[in-house]
Amino acid sequence: MEKYFIFDFDGVIVDSFALSLEIVRKFNPTMGADEYRAMYTGNIYDSIKVQRVKQPIEFDFFKFYAAEINSLAPIPGMSELLKKISPQGISIVTSSITKIVQDYLINYKLYSYFDEILGCDLEKSKILKLTMLQKKYPDKRLIFITDTLGDVLEANKLHLDTIAVTWGVHEREVLTQGKTLAIVDTLNELGKLLLSK
Ligand SMILES: [Mg+2]
C-alpha cells in the first residue's frame, strides 16, 4: 500500500512554541511554559475553552502570530525531506489558519510539496480533518506526523498510524502516553521511516 503523509504544522515544520507562548502571555501574563505545554495534551481549542485563557484569544492570537511566524525558519533539513517524500503526497492538518500557513510555505518555497492545507478555519477538530483525508485517500496508508500528545490521541481514535517528533511542544515522556509507530528525535530518523517500504 502506498503511503500518504499528513503533517502537523506548528512544532513539526516550524518551532513556533516560544512565539505562541509569548502571544498567549500578552493576554495571560502569568501563563507558564509548562502550563501552556500541558494545554496541548488535548485538542488546543478544547483546552482554551476549559482553561483560564481569556477570550477572544483566537482572533487576537492569530493577528500576532501572522505578523511573526514568517520570521521563524523551518526546522533545518525540512525542505529537503519534504522534497524527497512529496511524490507520494503530503497534506497539512493544523490548528493554525489555512491562509497563514499557506503564506508561510510560499515564503519558504515549500508550498509546492503539499496537496492541501486543512486549517482551523475549515474545522477545529483534527479528528474530523483527518477523517476527511481518510475518506479522500481510502487506498493509501496514511501516516500522521505530529509533535503533541493531543494530536496523537486524536489520531488514535481513528486508528491512524502516527509518528511523533520530539523537537516540538512535547518531550518523549509525554508522547509515550499515546500510541505511535515511533517517536523520533531527528529529521534524519523521520526521513528513514517515511521513506522505508
Ligand atoms: Mg503541533
Boltz pocket constraint, residues with backbone or C-beta under 6 A from the ligand:
constraints:
  - pocket:
      binder: B
      contacts: [[A, 8], [A, 9], [A, 10], [A, 11], [A, 12], [A, 146], [A, 147], [A, 148], [A, 168], [A, 169]]
      max_distance: 6.0
